[in-house]
Each structure stands twice: as C-alpha cells, then as structure tokens.
C-alpha cells in the first residue's frame, strides 16, 4: 500500500480505473489520498436500472449530493436504463402504451430522505415551475427527482435515459385521445434545460456547459400522451444551443410555424457531429442542419401520428429531404432514414401515406459509408403497382460500404411484395453493384416486429435473399428486431 501511495496522483487514478466498484468503495475509506481518487471514480459514471415505483436510488443519490456538494463535480455520466418489464415492451412496440403501462404509486419521500433540503433549493431558484416541481417531488415522481439530480451536476458530459423517466403521466385507465401540450404541467427535464439556456437569473441550477451527449426515446406510437418530457420544441432548441453539445438523440413536437425563430441568438452548432431525431418536420430539420457544419451521423425518422401536430402530415417529400441534407453533404458519413406510421387513437386501419420524389440525390453525397433505409423509400413512385424501371441502386450513395434495408410497415398502396423486393436487390447486386456502388461490402436485411419476411423464413429462405450474394464479394446479414434488447442500449 505504501508503494501505491507514493505514486503520482495521475498514476493512482489510472490504476484505480481497473478496480471493481466494490473494491473502490473499500479503498475510498482507507486514507485521504485514496479517498479522493476512489471517490471520483465511484461517482464518475452513474448507471442505474430504474423503476417508477421505486425512485429511492435516485433520491438517495440526490441526498448524498446535497449533503456533500463536492460529490457533484465528480459525476460526468448518468445512464438510466428501464427495469420494469412493461416499460421494456415499449422499446419494441409502444402502441397503446396507456393501456399497456400500469400506473404506479411510489413511496412518498420523507424528511430523512432529504426533502427539506430539496424543497429549500427549488424554492430559492425562483423558477416559474418551482411549486409544481416540489409537488411532484413530494409524490415521489421519478421524473422530478431525475431533474433534481441533473440540476446539481456542473460537469455532466453524458445523459442517457429510457422511457420510465420521460413517460407522460398516465392520467386515465381507459384509452382516450390525449394530445400533447407544451405549456403548463409538462415534465421537468426539458424545463431545466430551457432554464439553463434561456433564463439568465441566478437560479442556481446547472448551466450544462460541459454536456456533450444526450439521448432519450422517441414519442409513443399513436398516443404520445398529454405531457411527455422533451416534447416542447423549445426543449430541443435549448439542447442544440448548449456550447459543448456533440450528440443528440430524441424527438420533439414541431414549432407552431416554420421557419421558426431561435429564442436567443442563432447558435453555430459547430460541435454537433451526431443527430438522431424522430417526428420532426423536414423544414424544422433543415433549419437545424444549416447550422451544423460538422455533422457526420444523421438518423431521421419520419413518424406520422394522426391528429397530433398540424405540421406532422401523411406526406413525405424525399426531394425536400435531400435538399435539407445539403449543408452536411461534405461531412456526412452515416445516414439512417426511418418511415413509421400507425393507426390513429380511435381507428383500426393504418393511414395511407404519400411519398413524393426520390432519394436519387444521394448520388452527390460521396462520403456516406453507412446507409440504412426502408424498401418503401428506396423504391418510391409506387401507386398500388410495381414500377419496372425503378432501380434500388438509384437511391444509394455512390461510395457506400454497408447498406441496411428495413421492411418497415407498408401502406396498402405500396406496390411491391417480398418477392419483387428480392428481385430488385438481385438486379442491383448481380448487375450494377460493381460500378454503381463499387465499395459495397455488406448488405443487411433488418426485419421489424411483425415482419412479413419472418413468416417465409423456414419455407423458402426469405424468398431467396441469401442466394442473391452467391458468387459476389458482398456479404450479408439478417437481423431480427425481435432478437434485440433495445432497453439495454440506453
């Protein structure tokens, strides 16, 4: 032990990085020098599996920070993974979540848990939502306590959370049409980020100047609920305005009108290299991308939920999407496009959708190496019939190396089936891949939940998908969404 203590602090820190959590806890009690190094590592990465009916791990961490404020500076990363089985199901299919997700009644925190300190801190902030924040804390609300935790972390660099933290309040037992609202009793994570960016008063919550990465799940299919966290577009704009932000994955409603006006001086998003957005209108996306000159990775999900947002329509304009991508033309390396549509709250049939234009413009995006998109967008121009002249390779970036094709839910008017899709892939790989996409190394077939492809797996080997690649230099993979555990990727 004496020889370890004689080492420089930097070397001690390097050694302790390889020590187990339990041993670090023991070493933090040995002496002052080891306490500093071990404690900083113990608190640097918070990784909790969370349950709405038991917020105590988060509450007790808040209590520790309030009673020993020096601990807050050590926390660089917070990861909150879903633990409830019902919540995990939402990662796979969030349709009718208000029916699927039971209400919970968490234990009310006590003075012993630190409530007097928590209430005093929030009241002193002078924030407009302080009273409702305190009310939700008294109820043991998980979202309110996570917001309290983050508000005390000046050096936070990464925050990732699952559904349990951001779910809307389940206000009724029966399935009803409930539109999201961006005013009033919304939840608190988006609020504290807005306060950090827009409120210049001395409120005392973190300014999140070091936050580089944030990730939260997209909206509930068909029913986002009345007050899902981060649904306010001002929440997203606040996150984009943080000075160190490099990566954002999430969603929000669209502004009331487009083009929108930045609430403060228009930021230069020079640090932003990765962006994954769901639900947002193409024109909203375009305004963000024109400020992001360093973007390398983009995932955009066109997600149509009827009756939620007037700018969320049943039409996807691929030509406009390509135009929106132009500011990232020289930097973009990884592009994912998703297309999701579901039945409305009170309907039984999925809506028809309209696809305009094509992805042909991707031929000018010469730096894209990884590309993922559904058949429905790779083979546009359909109107209940297959288009003989449409080639799937015309939708491909020319220097792509890995392509993932998905079989996301098709509208009734989609003119192709699994057999004709395989034929289009076959024509590409056997005839033009070597010249049109000469760097192509792998094609992945990603099968979504309820995929029609899965039914033919045992019968005829996915309609001959594997045979496409025989004799070529291109490898293939088949990935089933049902085999994944997305709640662990938080």
C-alpha positions as CSV (number, residue, x, y, z in Angstrom):
1,X,0.0,0.0,0.0
2,X,2.9,2.4,0.8
3,X,4.3,1.9,-2.7
4,X,0.9,2.8,-4.2
5,X,0.6,5.9,-2.1
6,X,4.0,7.1,-3.2
7,X,2.8,7.1,-6.9
8,X,1.7,10.4,-8.6
9,X,-2.0,11.0,-8.4
10,X,-2.4,10.6,-12.1
11,X,-0.9,7.1,-11.9
12,X,-3.1,6.2,-9.0
13,X,-6.1,7.3,-10.9
14,X,-5.0,5.2,-13.9
15,X,-4.6,2.1,-11.7
16,X,-7.9,2.5,-9.9
17,X,-9.8,2.7,-13.2
18,X,-9.3,-1.1,-13.4
19,X,-10.5,-1.8,-9.8
20,X,-14.0,-3.2,-9.2
21,X,-16.8,-0.9,-7.8
22,X,-16.8,-2.8,-4.5
23,X,-13.1,-2.5,-4.1
24,X,-13.1,1.1,-5.0
25,X,-15.7,1.7,-2.2
26,X,-13.4,0.0,0.3
27,X,-10.3,1.9,-0.8
28,X,-12.2,5.2,-0.5
29,X,-12.3,4.6,3.2
30,X,-8.6,3.9,3.7
31,X,-6.9,7.3,3.7
32,X,-7.3,10.8,2.4
33,X,-5.3,10.4,-0.8
34,X,-7.0,7.2,-1.9
35,X,-10.4,8.6,-0.9
36,X,-10.1,11.5,-3.4
37,X,-9.1,9.2,-6.3
38,X,-11.5,6.4,-5.5
39,X,-14.5,8.6,-4.8
40,X,-14.1,10.5,-8.1
41,X,-14.2,7.2,-9.9
42,X,-17.1,5.8,-7.8
43,X,-19.3,8.8,-8.8
44,X,-18.0,9.5,-12.3
45,X,-20.4,7.2,-14.1
46,X,-23.9,6.7,-12.6
47,X,-25.6,3.7,-14.2
48,X,-29.0,2.8,-12.6
49,X,-31.7,0.4,-13.7
50,X,-34.8,2.4,-12.8
51,X,-38.3,1.6,-11.7
52,X,-41.1,4.2,-11.4
53,X,-42.4,2.6,-8.2
54,X,-39.0,2.8,-6.5
55,X,-37.2,6.1,-7.2
56,X,-35.1,5.7,-4.0
57,X,-31.8,5.1,-5.7
58,X,-32.1,8.5,-7.4
59,X,-33.5,10.1,-4.2
60,X,-30.6,8.8,-2.1
61,X,-28.0,9.9,-4.7
62,X,-29.6,13.4,-4.5
63,X,-29.4,13.3,-0.7
64,X,-25.7,12.4,-0.9
65,X,-25.0,15.3,-3.2
66,X,-27.0,17.8,-1.2
67,X,-25.2,16.8,2.0
68,X,-21.8,16.5,0.4
69,X,-21.9,19.0,-2.5
70,X,-18.3,18.2,-3.6
71,X,-19.6,14.8,-4.9
72,X,-21.5,16.6,-7.7
73,X,-18.3,17.7,-9.5
74,X,-17.3,14.0,-10.0
75,X,-20.4,13.0,-11.9
76,X,-19.7,13.0,-15.7
77,X,-22.2,10.5,-16.9
78,X,-25.7,9.5,-15.9
79,X,-27.3,6.4,-17.6
80,X,-30.9,5.4,-16.5
81,X,-32.0,2.1,-18.0
82,X,-35.5,0.8,-17.8
83,X,-36.0,-2.1,-15.4
84,X,-39.8,-2.7,-15.5
85,X,-40.9,-5.4,-17.8
86,X,-43.9,-3.4,-19.1
87,X,-41.7,-0.4,-19.8
88,X,-39.2,-2.6,-21.7
89,X,-42.0,-3.7,-24.0
90,X,-42.4,-0.1,-25.1
91,X,-39.0,-0.2,-26.7
92,X,-40.3,-2.8,-29.0
93,X,-43.8,-1.5,-29.6
94,X,-45.3,1.5,-27.8
95,X,-48.7,1.2,-29.5
96,X,-51.5,2.0,-27.0
97,X,-49.0,2.5,-24.2
98,X,-51.6,4.0,-21.9
99,X,-53.3,0.5,-21.8
100,X,-50.1,-1.4,-21.6
101,X,-48.3,0.6,-18.9
102,X,-49.8,0.3,-15.5
103,X,-50.0,3.2,-13.1
104,X,-47.6,3.0,-10.1
105,X,-47.7,4.6,-6.7
106,X,-44.1,5.2,-5.5
107,X,-43.4,5.7,-1.8
108,X,-43.5,9.3,-0.7
109,X,-40.1,10.6,0.3
110,X,-39.6,11.7,3.9
111,X,-37.5,14.3,5.7
112,X,-35.0,11.6,6.3
113,X,-34.6,11.2,2.5
114,X,-33.6,14.9,2.3
115,X,-36.9,16.6,1.4
116,X,-36.3,19.7,3.4
117,X,-33.1,20.4,1.6
118,X,-34.6,19.6,-1.8
119,X,-37.6,21.9,-1.3
120,X,-35.4,24.7,0.0
121,X,-33.2,24.5,-3.0
122,X,-36.1,24.5,-5.5
123,X,-37.9,27.4,-3.8
124,X,-34.8,29.5,-3.9
125,X,-34.4,29.1,-7.6
126,X,-37.3,31.4,-8.2
127,X,-38.3,29.3,-11.3
128,X,-41.8,29.6,-12.6
129,X,-42.4,25.9,-12.2
130,X,-40.9,25.6,-8.7
131,X,-44.2,24.9,-7.0
132,X,-45.3,22.0,-9.3
133,X,-41.8,20.6,-9.1
134,X,-41.9,20.5,-5.4
135,X,-45.4,18.9,-5.5
136,X,-44.2,16.1,-7.8
137,X,-41.2,15.5,-5.6
138,X,-43.5,15.0,-2.6
139,X,-45.3,12.4,-4.6
140,X,-42.1,10.5,-5.3
141,X,-42.2,11.2,-9.0
142,X,-39.2,9.8,-10.8
143,X,-39.0,12.4,-13.5
144,X,-39.0,15.2,-10.9
145,X,-36.1,13.6,-9.0
146,X,-34.0,12.9,-12.1
147,X,-34.4,16.6,-12.9
148,X,-33.3,17.5,-9.4
149,X,-30.3,15.3,-9.8
150,X,-29.2,16.8,-13.1
151,X,-29.8,20.3,-11.9
152,X,-26.9,19.8,-9.4
153,X,-24.3,18.4,-11.8
154,X,-22.0,21.2,-13.1
155,X,-19.7,18.8,-15.0
156,X,-22.2,16.4,-16.6
157,X,-21.0,15.3,-20.0
158,X,-23.4,12.5,-20.9
159,X,-27.0,11.8,-20.1
160,X,-29.0,8.8,-21.4
161,X,-32.4,7.7,-20.2
162,X,-35.1,5.2,-21.1
163,X,-38.9,5.5,-21.1
164,X,-39.5,5.4,-17.4
165,X,-38.1,8.9,-16.8
166,X,-39.9,10.7,-19.7
167,X,-43.2,8.9,-19.9
168,X,-46.3,11.2,-19.8
169,X,-48.4,10.9,-16.6
170,X,-50.9,8.1,-17.0
171,X,-54.0,10.1,-16.2
172,X,-56.7,7.7,-17.1
173,X,-57.2,3.9,-17.1
174,X,-59.0,3.9,-20.4
175,X,-57.6,4.6,-23.8
176,X,-58.5,8.1,-24.9
177,X,-57.4,10.7,-27.4
178,X,-55.0,12.9,-25.4
179,X,-53.0,15.5,-27.4
180,X,-49.5,16.5,-26.1
181,X,-49.3,20.0,-24.6
182,X,-46.2,22.2,-24.4
183,X,-47.5,24.6,-21.8
184,X,-48.5,24.1,-18.2
185,X,-47.8,20.9,-16.3
186,X,-45.2,19.3,-18.6
187,X,-42.4,17.3,-17.0
188,X,-39.2,18.7,-15.8
189,X,-36.1,17.6,-17.8
190,X,-36.9,19.8,-20.7
191,X,-37.8,22.6,-18.3
192,X,-34.4,22.6,-16.6
193,X,-32.5,22.7,-19.9
194,X,-34.6,25.6,-21.0
195,X,-33.8,27.4,-17.8
196,X,-30.1,26.7,-18.2
197,X,-30.1,28.2,-21.7
198,X,-32.7,31.0,-21.7
199,X,-33.0,32.1,-18.0
200,X,-30.1,34.4,-17.1
201,X,-31.2,34.8,-13.5
202,X,-29.2,33.4,-10.7
203,X,-31.4,30.4,-10.2
204,X,-28.6,28.1,-9.1
205,X,-29.2,25.1,-11.3
206,X,-26.5,23.8,-13.6
207,X,-25.9,25.6,-16.9
208,X,-24.8,22.2,-18.5
209,X,-21.8,23.9,-20.2
210,X,-20.0,20.6,-20.5
211,X,-22.9,18.4,-21.7
212,X,-21.8,16.7,-24.9
213,X,-24.3,13.8,-25.3
214,X,-28.0,13.3,-24.5
215,X,-30.3,10.5,-25.5
216,X,-34.0,9.9,-24.7
217,X,-36.6,7.8,-26.5
218,X,-39.0,9.0,-29.2
219,X,-42.8,9.5,-28.9
220,X,-45.2,6.8,-28.1
221,X,-46.8,5.4,-31.2
222,X,-50.3,6.7,-31.8
223,X,-50.6,8.3,-28.4
224,X,-47.7,10.5,-27.1
225,X,-49.8,11.4,-24.1
226,X,-50.6,14.9,-22.7
227,X,-47.2,15.8,-21.2
228,X,-44.3,13.7,-22.4
229,X,-41.0,15.2,-21.4
230,X,-38.9,16.9,-24.1
231,X,-42.0,17.3,-26.4
232,X,-41.7,21.1,-26.4
233,X,-39.6,22.2,-29.4
234,X,-38.0,24.8,-27.2
235,X,-36.5,21.9,-25.2
236,X,-34.8,20.6,-28.4
237,X,-33.6,24.1,-29.3
238,X,-32.2,24.6,-25.8
239,X,-30.2,21.3,-26.1
240,X,-28.9,22.4,-29.5
241,X,-27.8,25.7,-28.0
242,X,-25.6,24.1,-25.3
243,X,-22.0,25.1,-26.1
244,X,-20.4,21.6,-25.9
245,X,-23.2,19.5,-27.4
246,X,-21.9,16.8,-29.8
247,X,-24.7,14.2,-29.9
248,X,-28.5,14.4,-29.6
249,X,-30.9,11.5,-29.9
250,X,-34.6,12.2,-29.2
251,X,-37.7,13.9,-30.5
252,X,-40.0,16.9,-30.1
253,X,-43.2,18.3,-31.5
254,X,-42.8,20.9,-34.3
255,X,-42.9,24.6,-33.7
256,X,-46.2,26.3,-34.3
257,X,-45.0,27.6,-37.6
258,X,-41.9,27.2,-39.9
259,X,-39.4,28.6,-40.3
260,X,-39.0,29.0,-36.6
261,X,-37.2,31.8,-34.8
262,X,-34.4,30.9,-32.4
263,X,-35.4,32.2,-29.0
264,X,-31.9,33.7,-28.5
265,X,-29.1,34.5,-30.8
266,X,-28.9,31.8,-33.5
267,X,-26.2,29.3,-32.3
268,X,-23.4,27.9,-34.5
269,X,-23.7,24.1,-33.9
270,X,-20.0,23.6,-34.7
271,X,-19.6,20.8,-32.1
272,X,-22.6,18.8,-33.3
273,X,-21.4,15.6,-35.1
274,X,-24.3,13.2,-34.4
275,X,-28.1,13.8,-34.6
276,X,-30.9,11.4,-34.3
277,X,-34.4,12.9,-34.5
278,X,-37.9,11.4,-34.7
279,X,-41.2,13.1,-35.7
280,X,-39.7,16.5,-36.6
281,X,-40.9,18.1,-39.9
282,X,-38.3,18.2,-42.7
283,X,-38.3,22.0,-42.7
284,X,-37.6,22.0,-39.0
285,X,-34.8,19.5,-39.6
286,X,-33.4,21.7,-42.4
287,X,-33.1,24.8,-40.1
288,X,-31.1,22.7,-37.7
289,X,-28.8,21.2,-40.3
290,X,-27.9,24.5,-41.9
291,X,-26.3,25.4,-38.6
292,X,-24.4,22.1,-38.2
293,X,-21.3,22.2,-40.5
294,X,-19.6,19.3,-38.8
295,X,-22.4,16.7,-38.8
296,X,-21.1,13.1,-39.5
297,X,-24.1,11.0,-38.5
298,X,-27.8,11.6,-39.0
299,X,-30.8,9.5,-38.2
300,X,-34.2,10.9,-39.1
301,X,-37.5,9.1,-38.5
302,X,-40.5,10.3,-40.5
303,X,-43.1,9.4,-38.0
304,X,-46.8,10.1,-38.8
305,X,-49.2,10.1,-35.8
306,X,-52.6,11.4,-37.0
307,X,-54.1,14.3,-35.1
308,X,-51.1,15.2,-33.0
309,X,-49.4,18.1,-34.8
310,X,-50.6,20.2,-37.9
311,X,-47.1,20.0,-39.3
312,X,-46.9,16.3,-38.9
313,X,-48.7,15.1,-42.1
314,X,-49.2,11.9,-44.2
315,X,-46.8,13.1,-46.9
316,X,-43.0,12.5,-47.0
317,X,-41.1,14.6,-49.6
318,X,-37.8,12.9,-50.4
319,X,-36.6,15.6,-52.7
320,X,-37.1,18.2,-49.9
321,X,-35.2,15.8,-47.6
322,X,-32.2,15.7,-49.9
323,X,-32.3,19.5,-50.1
324,X,-32.3,19.7,-46.3
325,X,-29.2,17.4,-46.2
326,X,-27.2,19.7,-48.5
327,X,-25.3,21.6,-45.7
328,X,-23.9,18.2,-44.5
329,X,-23.0,17.0,-47.9
330,X,-19.3,17.2,-47.4
331,X,-19.2,15.7,-43.9
332,X,-22.0,13.1,-43.6
333,X,-20.7,9.6,-43.2
334,X,-23.6,7.7,-41.7
335,X,-27.2,8.2,-42.7
336,X,-30.4,6.4,-41.4
337,X,-33.9,7.1,-42.7
338,X,-36.9,5.6,-41.0
339,X,-40.6,5.6,-42.0
340,X,-43.2,4.9,-39.3
341,X,-46.9,5.3,-39.5
342,X,-49.6,3.7,-37.3
343,X,-53.3,3.8,-36.7
344,X,-54.8,6.7,-35.0
345,X,-56.1,6.6,-31.4
346,X,-59.6,5.7,-32.4
347,X,-59.1,4.0,-35.8
348,X,-58.5,0.4,-36.8
349,X,-56.8,0.8,-40.2
350,X,-53.4,2.3,-40.7
351,X,-53.5,5.5,-42.7
352,X,-52.3,5.7,-46.3
353,X,-49.2,7.8,-46.9
354,X,-47.8,9.6,-49.8
355,X,-44.2,9.5,-50.9
356,X,-43.1,12.3,-53.2
357,X,-39.8,12.4,-55.0
358,X,-36.9,10.0,-54.5
359,X,-33.5,9.6,-52.9
360,X,-31.7,9.8,-56.2
361,X,-30.0,13.0,-54.9
362,X,-27.8,10.9,-52.6
363,X,-25.5,10.3,-55.5
364,X,-23.8,13.6,-54.7
365,X,-23.1,12.5,-51.0
366,X,-19.8,10.9,-51.7
367,X,-18.7,10.5,-48.1
368,X,-21.6,8.4,-46.8
369,X,-20.2,5.0,-45.9
370,X,-23.1,3.5,-43.9
371,X,-26.7,3.9,-45.1
372,X,-30.0,2.5,-43.7
373,X,-33.5,3.0,-45.2
374,X,-36.7,1.0,-45.7
375,X,-37.8,-0.5,-49.0
376,X,-40.8,1.8,-49.0
377,X,-38.4,4.8,-49.6
378,X,-35.7,3.0,-51.7
379,X,-38.4,2.1,-54.2
380,X,-40.7,5.2,-54.5
381,X,-43.1,6.1,-57.3
382,X,-45.5,3.3,-56.4
383,X,-49.2,3.7,-56.6
384,X,-50.6,0.2,-56.0
385,X,-48.3,-1.1,-58.7
386,X,-44.6,-2.0,-59.0
387,X,-42.5,0.4,-61.2
388,X,-40.5,-1.7,-63.6
389,X,-37.9,0.9,-64.3
390,X,-37.2,1.8,-60.7
391,X,-33.8,0.6,-59.5
392,X,-33.0,0.3,-55.8
393,X,-29.4,1.3,-56.5
394,X,-30.5,4.7,-57.8
395,X,-31.3,5.5,-54.1
396,X,-27.8,4.7,-52.9
397,X,-24.9,6.9,-52.1
398,X,-22.1,6.0,-54.6
399,X,-19.3,5.1,-52.1
400,X,-21.5,3.3,-49.5
401,X,-19.9,0.3,-47.8
402,X,-22.6,-1.0,-45.6
403,X,-26.3,-0.9,-46.5
404,X,-29.1,-1.9,-44.2
405,X,-32.6,-2.3,-45.8
406,X,-35.6,-2.5,-43.5
407,X,-39.1,-3.8,-44.1
408,X,-41.0,-1.2,-42.1
409,X,-44.8,-1.4,-42.2
410,X,-46.1,-0.7,-45.7
411,X,-49.2,1.2,-46.6
412,X,-51.9,-0.5,-48.6
413,X,-50.9,1.3,-51.8
414,X,-47.3,0.1,-51.7
415,X,-46.8,-1.7,-55.0
416,X,-44.2,-4.3,-54.0
417,X,-44.1,-7.5,-52.1
418,X,-41.2,-9.6,-50.7
419,X,-40.6,-11.4,-54.0
420,X,-40.4,-8.2,-56.0
421,X,-38.2,-6.6,-53.4
422,X,-35.7,-9.5,-53.6
423,X,-35.8,-9.2,-57.4
424,X,-34.7,-5.5,-57.1
425,X,-31.9,-6.4,-54.7
426,X,-30.8,-9.2,-57.1
427,X,-30.6,-6.9,-60.0
428,X,-28.5,-4.4,-58.1
429,X,-26.0,-7.0,-56.6
430,X,-25.6,-9.0,-59.8
431,X,-25.6,-6.3,-62.4
432,X,-24.7,-2.9,-61.2
433,X,-23.2,-3.0,-57.7
434,X,-19.6,-3.2,-59.0
435,X,-20.0,0.0,-60.9
436,X,-22.8,2.0,-59.2
437,X,-21.6,1.2,-55.6
438,X,-18.1,-0.2,-56.1
439,X,-17.2,0.0,-52.4
440,X,-20.2,-2.1,-51.2
441,X,-19.1,-4.7,-48.7
442,X,-22.2,-5.8,-46.8
443,X,-26.0,-5.7,-47.1
444,X,-28.1,-6.2,-44.0
445,X,-31.8,-7.1,-44.0
446,X,-33.4,-5.7,-40.9
447,X,-36.7,-7.3,-40.1
448,X,-39.0,-5.2,-37.9
449,X,-41.6,-6.6,-35.5
450,X,-44.4,-8.4,-37.2
451,X,-42.4,-8.6,-40.4
452,X,-44.0,-10.4,-43.3
453,X,-40.5,-11.7,-44.2
454,X,-40.2,-13.7,-41.0
455,X,-43.2,-15.9,-42.0
456,X,-41.3,-17.2,-45.0
457,X,-38.0,-17.9,-43.2
458,X,-38.4,-21.7,-42.9
459,X,-40.4,-22.1,-46.1
460,X,-38.1,-20.7,-48.8
461,X,-35.2,-19.0,-47.1
462,X,-36.6,-15.4,-47.2
463,X,-37.7,-15.7,-50.8
464,X,-34.1,-16.4,-51.9
465,X,-32.5,-13.5,-50.2
466,X,-29.3,-15.5,-49.3
467,X,-28.9,-16.7,-52.8
468,X,-28.5,-13.1,-54.1
469,X,-25.0,-12.9,-52.7
470,X,-23.7,-16.2,-54.0
471,X,-20.6,-15.6,-56.2
472,X,-20.4,-11.9,-55.2
473,X,-17.9,-10.1,-53.0
474,X,-20.7,-8.7,-50.9
475,X,-21.6,-10.3,-47.6
476,X,-25.0,-10.3,-46.0
477,X,-26.6,-10.4,-42.6
478,X,-30.2,-10.9,-41.5
479,X,-31.2,-9.0,-38.3
480,X,-34.5,-9.5,-36.4
481,X,-35.7,-6.7,-34.2
482,X,-37.4,-9.4,-32.0
483,X,-33.9,-10.7,-31.1
484,X,-32.7,-7.4,-29.8
485,X,-32.9,-5.8,-26.4
486,X,-33.1,-2.1,-27.1
487,X,-33.7,-1.1,-23.5
488,X,-30.1,-2.2,-22.9
489,X,-28.8,0.3,-25.5
490,X,-29.8,3.3,-23.5
